């Protein structure tokens, strides 16, 4: 039944084909519904405690959705250039989405002498005279609120800060804003040496453009690399074509389902096509390699089961053998890999949750397509002979790996384990250096124009990132118009002084700065008087020098809440979080009783979410490892089996995080996915190795030889898939997104680490254990009526009987073939499952039949408990299927399956006791030895 389910694509080709076509058509229609989300909101947890406070601050003090227009020219302070700058100012103001523009044409200058104080805009209009130009330059270069904020010290660069409405009614507001800003700037670029704009709209637009560029370029390149690698290693064009087809369909299904389900494309989606192609090719390669191994085998699998088409030639038996060997490992691999991605759904970041859901859909879709399409295609058009083996280095590489690792395992098994323990210990220490970042600008490569432009702004002016520090008088504190009081205003200045000592923030502006400017002017321009006035009346008087629009970003209309606007250029979330925590620790002491202090900003919430990224990574890994442990424990019917299967999965993860800490690669939304991939691929190879090892152990008592044979058979698909995967992931290094390039590099390295782990460590572990897979127990063809009546299995449940059978050897003999030969030494006992045999004694050319054996009967039990020569021959009269129980093998299995082996030994003792009693009774009655009892023949054969 189980194999029949796995072979549904073979036995029901038309129905399977129609299902695949229908699913593809429906998925294709969903592509039209696919949405794109490169906004910052997906980087902020929906439950972030500061989100509501941030929205309130934005309403009161203005949006932080700002674009900085950077203008640089060596001759900027000329009448012609300033006139062009004025035209640029008004052109920007005329845009419908612009709230206001802050620059030289809106900044108020307050200058005083002993006789008077003058207040006015630095450049109300572009100067038309030389005197006006000189006066404006003098006011600008001596303006403390302007220098390194809106103008460089040398005056060769200025900024226009464009505040943008948040509620733009457009299908794609960021692209609209970016396009119209660029259209305005294009008109003025011939005038200035350097002119560009940076803001949220440009960042989101560039994110989207790079996303599509990567998806168009990286997916075909990954597919090409994979196809080439598979073609080289397996030497078959068909083997190279299959992953292309399954990956193409999987990509279509994934994006179509995303469209129907409303899951948007985000920054990480650039990885999806390559990810699907790379992961999907893993099982395709394993399946095709197993199919080639099955070609030409004389297997009972050749017999078709159930209703279905005619199965002629070598394709059907090879396909059936492939699904028999790989069906369960494939299903488990798909499930564990899907669970790996799904485990990231615990993340609080919408960006990661959306990608995790999309990747989970991709893995499941690829699994369905692989399980149905590949067997169907192989049974219909698969090669009917193994591909030729060219003598180049690529074809010899898997064998070279097998020999090299086999030699080291055989000669230095303990040294290997000790060395791996030391390596893991070193990299565990390096894991402590791991840090987290989540800044959108860190997603781009350093050579991207956007990154260069933001650094230029930071170098000559101040960073383009904003956040707010608010001080508010609490209700009931009795502080009406709190920010008319000099003591409260000085608190703003004290906070700014603390940030200046921190030395990481570029600039800050507050009400204290504006009042200090006026106080300096009223004291003859003395720089020492740049400080908050000491009297409430002076504060009230100084405020009259400003228009409401000059102060609306710094104090509310009721004067009970003030805001410090801070600019910075910190992209390292760990660093920013550290300094923000320092700031938050001192704020309550500075604010004092009756005053509440808050630090809010969109980029701060994004950075704070980086802390959640680390905890979410830990939770997802623990969840994934727990699921894998549970599945493998059930699969191998023991807790020990689950723990053993985790070892090859944990080593690549430890080394991967250690490499990140050692090289200073941060944990970000991209690199957070590498652990899932490494565990999925590692457990895939581990399951294939253990499954093949268990099958071989049923046919031999040489467990060491079974390990070597397992590695020999699995080396080619393992090396092929791992190197192909590494090359496929390596293609992502060409991405313009740093996080995707880092993901690709780490994934490629992890593939190689997982390969070495499974070829070095897993075989050492296998040689020390003996596991029985649950699916082998359930899928075992049992001769129920024979086994239940056999004295060997007396008192055992069906599950125990199945497990006992699986730790024995299943041998088949053709008619006339000898099962046991007289005069040979042996410690094996046999149970006939089907067919008939005869016990014969030869003398010269004559032979005499001593007994006839049938299903359920056992022979050779004396030889099992004591090494003696066989006293007769046992020959198959018909094709015979027997279970062979070897003493040394059961003795070795005693430590692995003590209860089962103990039950077998007890029943063997019972059989021997009954035989002895029958023999004694026969002697006492002076009869000949009795004919074979219902429990089996006499011990004629030893």
Order of alpha helices (4+ residues) and beta strands (2+ residues): alpha-alpha-alpha-alpha-beta-alpha-beta-beta-beta-alpha-beta-alpha-beta-alpha-alpha-alpha-alpha-alpha-alpha-alpha-alpha-alpha-beta-alpha-beta-alpha-alpha-alpha-beta-alpha-beta-alpha-alpha-alpha-alpha-alpha-alpha-alpha-alpha-alpha-beta-beta-beta-beta-beta-beta-beta-alpha-beta-beta-beta-alpha-alpha
